[in-house]
Amino acid sequence: MAQSKLTPGSIRIQKSPSASPFGIPKARANQGNLLVIPIEESLLYVEPLYLEAEQNRLPILARVIVAYQNRIAMGETLDQSLKAIFNPQQSDSSTILRDLEAELLN
């Protein structure tokens, strides 16, 4: 990786704002395992976000968070999140895309 580029680490990615429980009563959001995948001279971070209801402890996949270089996306599927990162003009309107450089400066 290039020494002059600022690459957010896994701790910074995991502390990024995550989603609320999506209006499901008595449910809580749980972050899954963070995957760190090297791509060329950078890193791709992928982390699932699960919802777990109070009565039914079986978690369901609610969103997938993907971060690459200076962008972070949260979509309903891995495919939606990857499209938002690598092809933002064709991403789904329900996918959230943010610039990490702006977040790092705040």
N, C-alpha and C positions, 0 to 999 in steps of 0.2 A: 504494500500500500504506500501511496505517496506520503512522505513525511510532512509536507506543507498543508495537507487537507485535514480539517477537523472532522473526525468521524465519531458520532455519538456511540458510547459503549452500551453494553447490555443493561447496566443499572439505569442509565438515562432513559432507555427505551421502555423499561418496565415501569418507571415512575412517570411516564407520560400520562396525561389524563385519559382515564378509561371510561367506559360507558356506564350509565346507570342501569338499574335492573329492568329497564324497558317497560315499565308500567305493570309488570307482573306482580301481584300482591304477594307479600311474604317470600320474596325470592332474593337471592344475593348473587352477585357476579363473582366468579372465580377465574383467575388467570391460569391458563394451562402452562405447559413447559415452553420456555422460550427456545426456539431453534435459531441458531446462528449459522448461516450458509455463506461461504466465501464465493463471490462472483467477481472474476477478473481481479481488480485491485481494490475492491470494496467488500462490504458485508451486507447480506440481506437478513433481516430479522423477521421472524414469523412467530406470532403468539396467538393461540386460540383464547377466546373469552367464552366461558360457560355460564349458564344460569342454573341455579340449583334451588328448587322450590323447598319450602320448609317441610311440607308433608311428603313429597316425593323426592328423595335424596338423589335420584338419578339425574346427573347433569345433562343439559342439552347444549349443543353448540349454538351460541347466539351471534357471535361476530368473530372475525379473524383480523388481527392487527398485523400489518406488514410495514416495515420501515426499510428504506434503501436510500443511501446517500443523504440528501437533505429533505426527503419527503416521508410522511407517515400516512397510512391509509387504514381505514376501518370499514370493512364491508361484511355483508351477510355470509359470504363464502370466500375461500381462498382465491378463487378465480376473479371475483369482483375486486378484491384488494390488490391483486397483482396487476389487473388492468388499470386501476387507478394510478398505481405507481409508474408503470411503464408506458401507458397509453392514456393519459388523463382526459383527452378530448373524447374518448369513446367509453368512459367509465359510466357506470350506473348512477342515477341521480341520488340513490339512497346511500351511496358510499361517501364517507367523509374523507377528505384529503387535506392535509395541512403541511405547511413548510416548517421543517424542524429548525432551520437557521433562525427564524423569527422567534421560536420558542426558546432556543438556547440563549438568545440575547436578553430575554425577559427574566 
